[in-house]
Amino acid sequence: MKTIRLSLLMAGVVSVAAGCQPEEPVQAPAASLETREAALDEAVGSWSNNAPMLSSLSAHTANLLNGTGEVMVTKDGFGQIYDPYSDSWRTAGSFEWGRWAYTVTELPSNKLLVAGGVLGGGMRWISSTRLYDPATGTWDSSGSLSTPRYQHSATLLDSGKVLVAGGLYAAGSLGNAELYDPDTGTWSSAGTGSPRDSHTATQLYSGKVLVTGGANSSTGDLSSAELYDPATNTWSPAGNLSQARKKHLSLRLYSGYVMVLGGTDITDGSVDLYNPYSGSWSLGPALPISGPFASATRLYSGEVLVTNDSGEAALYDPSTNAWLPAAPMNVARANAPAVLLHTGEVLVTGGYNSTGSLSSVERFTY
């Protein structure tokens, strides 16, 4: 089995789970995990403690810097970088104090694009964008969205442009979308889809982008999905999830299917699968752990690691279309993003539990 996994590891392509943008804490899980002797006997993988962050954070962003293999973590406009090879952290400057609910997207140049968000208590919506250059360690301005927004999605397209869709503004949920061109540092229209915020956006192999669920400030939580086609700059319906989901998780499997799970107020382990070849939805195997779920990460092997707010974990095996119990984290952590490292391990940073926000960091090895 190890030989098979190692072969798949060498052939894999890095893909960090997309999922929701940072969200505000709802209810703190327990600070420690119950011992489950029977489950641990069968659980796969292991977690190890790594050097803690420079500060305690939850509902933050975490992005792999593909050029170096390091991880950029940001919160409230401040950044810090983790070096997985030396197990150390360093500061990465700031781009705007008090800014939150923005998106961070790595560009083909390895620079990071920060788009949208709000300041302070949420009444100052932001249209400005910022760029972080890992080569110089500096932040610079780079154009502005035509419509300020937060709780939106940001997706890197094959062209190198970034699609920003939906979100919230003063008047409510947005339907308009915008494209960022890194060559010119400018934004242009990307058509109009259904008004929604707190959704997910996942790029398909075709280059199209699947947008799922979210919420509409006028009608409530959504089960609908739609497709953005960059070739025509248009939007079209893409069926419906089995239930309404917002602030949920989604990722593309190696098969091309899209897995969607979790969401606010959803504690069951139900999974929706989108088939891009037939344009249809079906139910996948239910998770063996309950939500809320904190992260979903596709490994180099094609398997998917999911963690929940209580610190439990499960591993999806696409070859058998089944879930395996995975070793639990050392502490419970909600709103803790996960990043697939170049080593094939998964790094989970911070989060919060009943003790408050966390600075601790864990790494999953399988």
CORPE-V17382 format. One record per residue. RES is the residue in one letter. SS is DSSP state (helix for helix, strand for strand, loop for the rest). PHI is phi in whole degrees, -180 to 180 (* if undefined). PSI is psi in radians with two decimals (999 if undefined). Layout:
RES_SS_PHI_PSI / RES_SS_PHI_PSI
//
This chain:
M_loop_*_-0.73 / K_helix_-62_-0.67 / T_helix_-62_-0.73 / I_helix_-63_-0.80 / R_helix_-64_-0.67 / L_helix_-69_-0.63 / S_helix_-65_-0.76 / L_helix_-64_-0.63 / L_helix_-61_-0.75 / M_helix_-70_-0.49 / A_helix_-91_-0.16 / G_loop_-73_2.90 / V_loop_-121_2.37 / V_loop_-64_2.31 / S_loop_-149_1.96 / V_loop_-86_2.40 / A_loop_-57_2.40 / A_loop_-87_-1.58 / G_loop_75_-2.88 / C_loop_-76_2.74 / Q_loop_-80_2.94 / P_loop_-54_2.42 / E_loop_-128_2.81 / E_loop_-78_2.54 / P_loop_-58_2.54 / V_loop_-112_-0.97 / Q_loop_-149_2.26 / A_loop_-74_2.29 / P_loop_-78_3.08 / A_loop_-65_2.65 / A_loop_-78_-0.41 / S_loop_-133_2.81 / L_loop_-99_2.57 / E_loop_-71_2.60 / T_loop_-81_2.26 / R_loop_-125_1.47 / E_helix_-57_-0.81 / A_helix_-64_-0.76 / A_helix_-66_-0.72 / L_helix_-65_-0.51 / D_helix_-63_-0.52 / E_helix_-105_-0.14 / A_loop_-68_2.54 / V_strand_-102_2.67 / G_loop_78_3.07 / S_strand_-152_2.75 / W_strand_-116_2.43 / S_strand_-128_2.56 / N_strand_-78_2.40 / N_strand_-116_3.08 / A_loop_-59_2.36 / P_loop_-70_2.75 / M_loop_-66_2.95 / L_loop_-73_-0.30 / S_loop_-152_2.81 / S_loop_-78_2.28 / L_strand_-140_2.56 / S_loop_-143_2.79 / A_loop_54_0.72 / H_loop_-104_3.10 / T_strand_-104_2.67 / A_strand_-145_2.15 / N_strand_-132_2.39 / L_strand_-75_2.31 / L_strand_-92_1.74 / N_loop_-63_-0.45 / G_loop_-67_-0.60 / T_loop_-116_-0.32 / G_loop_85_0.06 / E_strand_-83_3.04 / V_strand_-125_2.21 / M_strand_-96_2.21 / V_strand_-116_2.30 / T_strand_-132_2.64 / K_strand_-161_2.32 / D_loop_56_0.56 / G_loop_86_0.04 / F_strand_-112_2.56 / G_strand_-122_2.68 / Q_strand_-146_2.58 / I_strand_-119_2.36 / Y_strand_-106_2.29 / D_strand_-102_1.86 / P_loop_-71_-0.25 / Y_loop_-86_-0.53 / S_loop_-106_-0.06 / D_loop_52_0.97 / S_strand_-143_2.75 / W_strand_-118_2.66 / R_strand_-146_2.74 / T_strand_-72_2.69 / A_strand_-133_0.50 / G_strand_73_-2.97 / S_strand_-140_2.69 / F_loop_-119_-0.36 / E_loop_-178_1.92 / W_loop_-63_2.34 / G_loop_84_0.09 / R_strand_-83_2.34 / W_strand_-148_3.03 / A_loop_60_0.55 / Y_loop_-99_3.03 / T_strand_-112_2.67 / V_strand_-128_2.17 / T_strand_-131_2.28 / E_strand_-82_2.30 / L_loop_-91_2.89 / P_loop_-57_-0.44 / S_loop_-76_-0.06 / N_loop_78_0.01 / K_loop_-75_2.76 / L_strand_-108_2.29 / L_strand_-103_2.13 / V_strand_-103_2.19 / A_strand_-131_2.42 / G_loop_68_-2.82 / G_loop_112_-3.06 / V_strand_-136_2.84 / L_strand_-111_2.53 / G_loop_57_-2.21 / G_loop_-77_0.06 / G_loop_102_0.11 / M_loop_-99_0.03 / R_strand_-119_1.62 / W_strand_-74_2.53 / I_loop_-115_2.32 / S_loop_-106_-0.30 / S_strand_-69_2.66 / T_strand_-122_2.65 / R_strand_-128_2.63 / L_strand_-122_2.30 / Y_strand_-105_2.22 / D_strand_-104_1.88 / P_loop_-66_-0.34 / A_loop_-71_-0.57 / T_loop_-111_-0.23 / G_loop_69_0.51 / T_strand_-123_2.75 / W_strand_-110_2.41 / D_strand_-137_2.76 / S_strand_-77_2.68 / S_strand_-156_1.31 / G_strand_74_3.13 / S_strand_-142_2.52 / L_loop_-62_2.63 / S_loop_-74_-0.48 / T_loop_-126_2.08 / P_loop_-59_2.62 / R_loop_-166_2.76 / Y_strand_-145_2.94 / Q_loop_57_0.65 / H_loop_-101_-3.04 / S_strand_-121_2.71 / A_strand_-138_2.21 / T_strand_-132_2.23 / L_strand_-78_2.20 / L_loop_-93_2.92 / D_loop_-62_-0.47 / S_loop_-73_-0.22 / G_loop_95_-0.17 / K_loop_-79_2.86 / V_strand_-118_2.21 / L_strand_-93_2.11 / V_strand_-109_2.17 / A_strand_-130_2.51 / G_loop_62_-2.68 / G_loop_110_-3.06 / L_strand_-114_2.55 / Y_strand_-143_-3.09 / A_loop_-54_-0.69 / A_loop_-82_-0.10 / G_strand_122_-2.72 / S_strand_-68_2.51 / L_loop_-103_2.55 / G_loop_-109_-0.37 / N_strand_-74_2.63 / A_strand_-126_2.77 / E_strand_-138_2.67 / L_strand_-116_2.29 / Y_strand_-100_2.25 / D_strand_-105_1.92 / P_loop_-68_-0.33 / D_loop_-73_-0.54 / T_loop_-113_-0.23 / G_loop_69_0.47 / T_strand_-122_2.85 / W_strand_-114_2.56 / S_strand_-141_2.91 / S_strand_-69_2.49 / A_strand_-123_0.60 / G_strand_77_-2.97 / T_strand_-134_2.19 / G_loop_-106_-2.79 / S_loop_-76_2.39 / P_loop_-60_2.20 / R_loop_-163_2.73 / D_strand_-141_2.96 / S_loop_58_0.61 / H_loop_-104_-3.07 / T_strand_-124_2.73 / A_strand_-136_2.19 / T_strand_-129_2.21 / Q_strand_-78_2.37 / L_loop_-93_2.92 / Y_loop_-62_-0.47 / S_loop_-71_-0.22 / G_loop_97_-0.26 / K_loop_-71_2.84 / V_strand_-120_2.19 / L_strand_-94_2.09 / V_strand_-107_2.24 / T_strand_-127_2.52 / G_loop_56_-2.52 / G_loop_99_-2.75 / A_strand_-139_2.65 / N_strand_-117_2.19 / S_loop_-61_-0.32 / S_loop_-97_-0.61 / T_loop_-112_-0.22 / G_strand_104_-2.84 / D_strand_-67_2.62 / L_loop_-117_2.53 / S_loop_-110_-0.12 / S_strand_-73_2.75 / A_strand_-134_2.74 / E_strand_-150_2.84 / L_strand_-118_2.36 / Y_strand_-103_2.26 / D_strand_-109_1.89 / P_loop_-67_-0.36 / A_loop_-70_-0.56 / T_loop_-115_-0.11 / N_loop_58_0.71 / T_strand_-130_2.87 / W_strand_-118_2.59 / S_strand_-148_2.67 / P_strand_-64_2.64 / A_strand_-138_0.67 / G_strand_79_-2.83 / N_strand_-138_2.52 / L_loop_-67_2.92 / S_loop_-70_-0.35 / Q_loop_-157_2.83 / A_loop_-67_2.41 / R_loop_-140_2.37 / K_loop_-137_2.64 / K_loop_52_0.79 / H_loop_-102_-2.91 / L_strand_-125_2.51 / S_strand_-149_2.63 / L_strand_-158_2.75 / R_strand_-93_2.30 / L_loop_-84_2.87 / Y_loop_-60_-0.48 / S_loop_-69_-0.27 / G_loop_100_-0.31 / Y_loop_-66_2.74 / V_strand_-114_2.23 / M_strand_-99_2.28 / V_strand_-127_2.31 / L_strand_-151_2.86 / G_loop_69_-2.84 / G_loop_133_2.82 / T_loop_-59_2.33 / D_loop_68_0.17 / I_loop_-107_1.97 / T_loop_-106_-0.20 / D_loop_-75_2.88 / G_loop_-96_0.41 / S_loop_-64_2.57 / V_strand_-131_2.29 / D_strand_-103_2.41 / L_strand_-121_2.24 / Y_strand_-102_2.22 / N_strand_-98_1.87 / P_loop_-72_-0.28 / Y_loop_-83_-0.50 / S_loop_-111_-0.19 / G_loop_69_0.49 / S_strand_-118_2.80 / W_strand_-112_2.59 / S_strand_-149_2.87 / L_strand_-86_2.34 / G_strand_-93_3.13 / P_loop_-65_2.39 / A_loop_-70_2.52 / L_loop_-64_2.56 / P_loop_-83_-0.05 / I_loop_-121_2.70 / S_loop_-94_2.78 / G_loop_-85_-3.11 / P_loop_-67_2.63 / F_strand_-104_2.46 / A_strand_-97_-0.62 / S_strand_-155_2.71 / A_strand_-142_2.14 / T_strand_-131_2.20 / R_strand_-83_2.20 / L_loop_-85_2.94 / Y_loop_-59_-0.54 / S_loop_-72_-0.22 / G_loop_97_-0.23 / E_loop_-73_2.83 / V_strand_-124_2.16 / L_strand_-97_2.18 / V_strand_-119_2.35 / T_strand_-120_2.63 / N_strand_-114_3.06 / D_loop_-65_-0.35 / S_loop_-87_-0.03 / G_loop_92_0.06 / E_loop_-81_2.82 / A_strand_-145_2.69 / A_strand_-144_2.69 / L_strand_-123_2.16 / Y_strand_-91_2.26 / D_strand_-108_1.86 / P_loop_-67_-0.39 / S_loop_-70_-0.46 / T_loop_-114_-0.08 / N_loop_54_0.81 / A_strand_-144_2.78 / W_strand_-101_2.49 / L_strand_-114_2.53 / P_strand_-70_2.34 / A_strand_-111_2.74 / A_loop_-59_2.45 / P_loop_-76_2.71 / M_loop_-66_2.92 / N_loop_-73_-0.51 / V_loop_-139_2.73 / A_loop_-71_2.49 / R_loop_-154_2.05 / A_strand_-96_2.76 / N_loop_52_0.76 / A_loop_-116_1.83 / P_loop_-70_2.67 / A_strand_-118_2.54 / V_strand_-132_2.31 / L_strand_-82_2.08 / L_loop_-82_2.86 / H_loop_-62_-0.41 / T_loop_-74_-0.21 / G_loop_93_-0.11 / E_loop_-85_2.85 / V_strand_-113_2.19 / L_strand_-102_2.21 / V_strand_-118_2.21 / T_strand_-117_2.41 / G_loop_57_-2.35 / G_loop_98_-2.88 / Y_strand_-149_2.74 / N_strand_-147_-2.81 / S_loop_-66_-0.23 / T_loop_-89_-0.15 / G_strand_114_-2.89 / S_strand_-68_2.62 / L_strand_-115_2.58 / S_loop_-106_-0.16 / S_loop_-69_2.73 / V_strand_-136_2.44 / E_strand_-130_2.67 / R_strand_-128_2.25 / F_strand_-96_2.27 / T_strand_-121_2.37 / Y_loop_-142_999
//
